[in-house]
Structures are given as C-alpha cells and as structure tokens.
Amino acid sequence: MNRKHLAQHLLFHLVRAQLEGHRVDLQDLVDRVKVRRGDVRATLTLLHQQGLYDVLRRRLTLVGFAIAMKVDEQALPELRPVNKAQVAAA
C-alpha cells in the first residue's frame, strides 16, 4: 500500500462527507477505506502537516478541499493491487 494512494482515498471520502455536512472520525475512515487504523492516522497526520486537513476540527482546509474536489472516484488507485501469483494459484 502506498501512502500517496491512501491520501487520495482519504481526501475523496473526506470531501464527500464534508459536502454532505458530516464530519467523519477516524473509525469512519478506517471502515470506508478498509485500511489499518494506524496507517489512516499516520496519513491524516501527514495531510494535517501539509495544511490540507485540520485534525482538530476534522475538516479539510480550503486548499485541501480544492485538491479533494479534483479527486475522481473512477481514477482512484487500488490500495491493495491484486498479486498475479495469488490469482494464478486460485
């Protein structure tokens, strides 16, 4: 799993929730992206340090919102690409 890909997924889910008027917490994000809690927390911390997400208010910043609006659901990369060896064995 790539942190950059995880950040794209988190931005996508955060902007969708913010547009609906909801504030998602850490567990909501873990459930939505199906990634370990520690990885989601670490990525949110990076987004916070980059000024894209406000951890205390659980909202995207203006810059983060603008970037997240450009994230297209169809173009989101896979978080866990399928291993060709596992597919061949099945």
C-alpha positions, 0 to 999 in steps of 0.5 A: 500500500502506498501512502500517496494512494491512501491520501487520495482515498482519504481526501475523496471520502473526506470531501464527500462527507464534508459536502454532505455536512458530516464530519467523519472520525477516524473509525469512519475512515478506517471502515470506508477505506478498509485500511489499518487504523494506524496507517489512516492516522499516520496519513491524516497526520501527514495531510494535517502537516501539509495544511490540507486537513485540520485534525482538530476540527476534522475538516479539510482546509480550503486548499485541501478541499480544492485538491479533494474536489479534483479527486475522481472516484473512477481514477482512484488507485487500488490500495491493495493491487491484486498479486498475479501469483495469488490469482494464478494459484486460485 
